[in-house]
Amino acid sequence: MRHNDIKRALSECPDLAGLDENSAADLFWRGEEQTLREGQVVYAEGTPLDDTFGLLLSGDLIIERGGTILGGISEQQLFGEMAYFNNECARTATVRVGSPHAVILKFHLSPAELRSARFSALRQFLALQTWNKFVHTSQSGAGCEQMALNN
């Protein structure tokens, strides 16, 4: 993808709606585009945080926990950010490519960087998004399984 396409994808991502321009620019420069094939694992359940989270640009991702498919991730959705905010700093589900290929933007940001003043707006924004996902899934009765869909 070209720079403008990636900028557009970031600006159109509903999970990032309302993110201030400086935080969006900082995030943009932390992204690495990856094209993955069907069946490839993006994140494995139980593995420690590798200082990344992603944005699905195209294709489909499958979410599994304990070998059971729980659901999927649609284009323009963030995933993996919740590992920054859970006590174990670990992946709560496996994220695998379910389509012939998928293109993701993987953001590299250590927890220390996320706690820094430079990324304070992004940290607050991601924490709020994580909380909103938790509240939404709790109210819908989906519980922990639905939470894993976004991790």
C-alpha positions as CSV (number, residue, x, y, z in Angstrom):
1,M,0.0,0.0,0.0
2,R,1.1,3.5,-0.5
3,H,1.5,6.1,2.2
4,N,-1.8,7.9,1.4
5,D,-3.7,4.6,1.4
6,I,-2.3,3.8,4.9
7,K,-3.1,7.3,6.2
8,R,-6.7,6.9,4.8
9,A,-7.1,3.5,6.5
10,L,-6.0,5.0,9.8
11,S,-8.4,7.9,9.4
12,E,-11.3,5.6,8.4
13,C,-10.8,3.1,11.3
14,P,-13.8,3.4,13.6
15,D,-11.7,2.2,16.5
16,L,-9.5,5.3,16.0
17,A,-12.3,7.8,15.4
18,G,-11.5,10.9,17.4
19,L,-7.8,10.3,17.8
20,D,-6.0,13.6,17.7
21,E,-3.8,14.4,14.7
22,N,-0.4,14.2,16.5
23,S,-1.2,10.8,18.0
24,A,-2.4,9.5,14.6
25,A,0.8,10.8,13.0
26,D,3.0,9.1,15.7
27,L,1.0,5.9,15.2
28,F,1.4,6.1,11.4
29,W,5.2,6.1,11.7
30,R,5.1,3.0,14.0
31,G,3.2,0.9,11.5
32,E,4.6,-1.9,9.4
33,E,2.5,-3.4,6.6
34,Q,2.5,-7.2,6.5
35,T,0.8,-9.5,4.0
36,L,0.0,-12.9,5.4
37,R,-1.3,-16.1,3.9
38,E,-4.3,-18.2,5.0
39,G,-3.7,-20.0,8.3
40,Q,-0.7,-17.9,9.4
41,V,-0.9,-16.9,13.1
42,V,-0.7,-13.2,13.9
43,Y,-0.9,-13.7,17.7
44,A,-0.9,-17.0,19.6
45,E,-3.0,-17.4,22.8
46,G,-0.9,-17.2,26.0
47,T,2.1,-15.7,24.4
48,P,3.5,-12.5,26.0
49,L,3.0,-9.1,24.6
50,D,5.5,-8.5,21.8
51,D,5.0,-4.7,21.8
52,T,2.6,-4.8,18.9
53,F,-1.0,-4.4,18.0
54,G,-2.6,-4.3,14.6
55,L,-5.1,-2.9,12.2
56,L,-6.7,-5.2,9.6
57,L,-6.5,-3.5,6.2
58,S,-7.9,-6.3,4.1
59,G,-8.9,-9.9,4.3
60,D,-10.3,-11.8,7.3
61,L,-8.9,-12.9,10.6
62,I,-10.2,-15.7,12.8
63,I,-10.2,-15.6,16.6
64,E,-9.7,-18.8,18.5
65,R,-9.4,-19.7,22.2
66,G,-8.4,-23.2,23.2
67,G,-8.8,-24.4,19.6
68,T,-12.4,-23.2,19.4
69,I,-13.3,-20.5,16.8
70,L,-15.0,-17.6,18.6
71,G,-15.4,-15.2,15.7
72,G,-13.5,-12.9,13.5
73,I,-12.1,-9.5,12.9
74,S,-13.4,-7.3,10.1
75,E,-11.4,-4.8,7.9
76,Q,-10.6,-1.5,9.6
77,Q,-10.7,-3.0,13.1
78,L,-7.9,-2.8,15.6
79,F,-6.8,-6.0,17.3
80,G,-4.2,-7.0,19.9
81,E,-4.2,-3.7,21.9
82,M,-5.9,-5.3,24.9
83,A,-2.7,-7.2,25.8
84,Y,-1.2,-3.8,26.8
85,F,-3.9,-3.4,29.4
86,N,-4.4,-6.8,31.0
87,N,-2.5,-7.8,34.1
88,E,-0.6,-10.7,32.4
89,C,0.4,-8.6,29.3
90,A,-0.4,-11.7,27.3
91,R,-2.5,-12.7,24.4
92,T,-5.9,-14.0,25.4
93,A,-6.7,-15.6,22.0
94,T,-5.1,-16.8,18.8
95,V,-5.6,-14.6,15.8
96,R,-5.2,-16.4,12.5
97,V,-5.7,-15.5,8.8
98,G,-8.9,-16.9,7.6
99,S,-8.9,-15.6,4.0
100,P,-6.5,-16.5,1.2
101,H,-4.4,-13.6,2.3
102,A,-4.7,-10.6,4.7
103,V,-3.0,-7.3,4.9
104,I,-2.4,-5.9,8.3
105,L,-0.6,-2.8,9.7
106,K,1.3,-3.9,12.8
107,F,2.2,-1.1,15.2
108,H,5.4,-1.5,17.2
109,L,5.2,0.3,20.6
110,S,6.6,-0.9,23.9
111,P,4.6,-0.5,27.1
112,A,7.2,2.1,28.3
113,E,6.8,4.1,25.1
114,L,3.0,3.9,25.4
115,R,3.3,5.2,29.0
116,S,5.6,8.1,27.8
117,A,4.3,11.7,27.6
118,R,4.7,11.6,23.8
119,F,2.1,8.8,23.5
120,S,-0.1,9.8,26.5
121,A,-3.0,10.8,24.2
122,L,-2.7,7.5,22.3
123,R,-2.5,5.5,25.6
124,Q,-5.6,7.2,26.9
125,F,-7.4,6.6,23.7
126,L,-6.5,2.9,23.5
127,A,-7.4,2.4,27.1
128,L,-10.8,4.0,26.5
129,Q,-11.4,1.8,23.4
130,T,-10.4,-1.3,25.4
131,W,-12.8,-0.3,28.2
132,N,-15.6,0.4,25.7
133,K,-15.1,-3.0,24.1
134,F,-15.2,-4.6,27.6
135,V,-18.4,-2.8,28.6
136,H,-20.1,-3.5,25.2
137,T,-19.3,-7.2,25.3
138,S,-20.3,-7.5,29.0
139,Q,-23.6,-5.8,28.4
140,S,-24.3,-8.0,25.4
141,G,-23.8,-11.1,27.5
142,A,-20.9,-12.3,25.4
143,G,-18.4,-12.1,28.3
144,C,-14.8,-13.1,28.1
145,E,-15.2,-15.0,24.8
146,Q,-16.2,-11.8,22.9
147,M,-13.4,-9.8,24.6
148,A,-10.9,-12.2,23.0
149,L,-12.3,-11.2,19.6
150,N,-10.6,-7.9,20.0
151,N,-7.3,-9.2,21.4
